[in-house]
């Protein structure tokens, strides 16, 4: 009986290797996510998160899930998972994903992107580490031409 289970387990591992080997490697390139400083006034800063398509093709059926997690004030913190259906994003264009509060900059902020080009689905996880969204890391964000912190793209 034990031998039969081992044989089945080995066969299952072989099938998984074949399936993984046969999957296409859909590499995401020329797509960025940026946390952008929209305005800075004495009453506070306004930040938004954008998806930037630097490709020469339209992204179809774009979906982004966002969540934050980490330790704040010695307590484990998890934000709600938010799912955003963006639709299509033209080449060299951008779309706002969500507003983001400075209070979560001390957490890991994760954005999971999925979209189609033709009939092929692509997905990628973008992660802003705790304290990475700071003034010292601000650059001029392509396409939007505003200050922010950028992950991905061709930069």
VOKOLMI-781832 format. One record per residue (C-alpha): residue in one letter; chain; x, y, z. Coordinates in steps of 0.25 Angstrom, whole numbers. Layout:
N
A A X Y Z
...
This chain:
155
X A 0 0 0
X A 11 10 4
X A 18 7 -9
X A 6 10 -17
X A 4 24 -11
X A 19 27 -13
X A 17 23 -28
X A 5 32 -29
X A 12 44 -23
X A 23 42 -32
X A 14 42 -44
X A 7 54 -39
X A 21 62 -38
X A 24 57 -52
X A 11 63 -57
X A 13 76 -50
X A 27 77 -56
X A 21 75 -70
X A 10 85 -68
X A 19 96 -62
X A 29 93 -74
X A 18 95 -84
X A 13 108 -78
X A 17 120 -86
X A 26 130 -79
X A 17 143 -80
X A 27 153 -75
X A 22 167 -71
X A 30 178 -77
X A 28 193 -79
X A 17 194 -69
X A 19 202 -56
X A 11 205 -43
X A 14 219 -37
X A 10 225 -24
X A 9 240 -28
X A 9 253 -20
X A -3 260 -26
X A -2 272 -17
X A 5 277 -5
X A -1 288 4
X A -1 293 19
X A -13 284 21
X A -6 271 16
X A -1 263 4
X A -11 256 -6
X A -5 243 -12
X A -11 234 -23
X A -6 221 -29
X A -6 220 -44
X A -3 209 -54
X A 5 213 -66
X A 5 206 -79
X A 18 209 -86
X A 15 199 -97
X A 12 201 -111
X A -1 193 -110
X A -14 194 -102
X A -16 186 -89
X A -29 180 -88
X A -38 176 -76
X A -28 182 -66
X A -31 177 -52
X A -22 182 -40
X A -24 176 -26
X A -17 185 -15
X A -14 182 0
X A -5 186 11
X A 1 178 22
X A 12 179 33
X A 15 184 47
X A 10 197 52
X A 11 201 67
X A 16 187 70
X A 3 181 65
X A 1 173 52
X A -7 181 42
X A -15 177 30
X A -23 186 21
X A -35 181 13
X A -32 175 -1
X A -38 185 -11
X A -41 180 -25
X A -41 190 -36
X A -46 187 -50
X A -39 198 -59
X A -44 193 -73
X A -34 196 -85
X A -22 205 -84
X A -17 211 -97
X A -2 210 -101
X A 6 221 -94
X A -5 224 -85
X A -9 223 -70
X A -20 220 -61
X A -23 224 -46
X A -24 211 -38
X A -27 218 -24
X A -24 229 -14
X A -14 225 -3
X A -13 230 11
X A 1 234 16
X A -3 225 29
X A 0 213 21
X A 13 217 15
X A 20 209 27
X A 13 196 23
X A 16 187 11
X A 7 192 0
X A 4 181 -11
X A -2 183 -24
X A -6 170 -32
X A -8 174 -47
X A -14 165 -58
X A -18 169 -72
X A -19 163 -86
X A -12 166 -99
X A -19 159 -110
X A -23 146 -104
X A -12 144 -94
X A -13 148 -80
X A -2 154 -72
X A 0 157 -57
X A 10 163 -48
X A 11 167 -33
X A 17 180 -30
X A 22 183 -16
X A 25 196 -9
X A 33 192 3
X A 31 200 17
X A 36 214 17
X A 40 213 2
X A 30 224 -1
X A 38 236 4
X A 42 249 -1
X A 57 244 -4
X A 51 234 -13
X A 43 243 -22
X A 46 244 -37
X A 38 250 -49
X A 28 239 -53
X A 28 237 -68
X A 15 240 -75
X A 9 247 -63
X A 21 257 -61
X A 18 258 -46
X A 27 254 -34
X A 25 240 -29
X A 31 226 -26
X A 32 217 -37
X A 33 202 -38
X A 34 194 -52
X A 34 200 -66
X A 47 201 -74
X A 54 210 -65
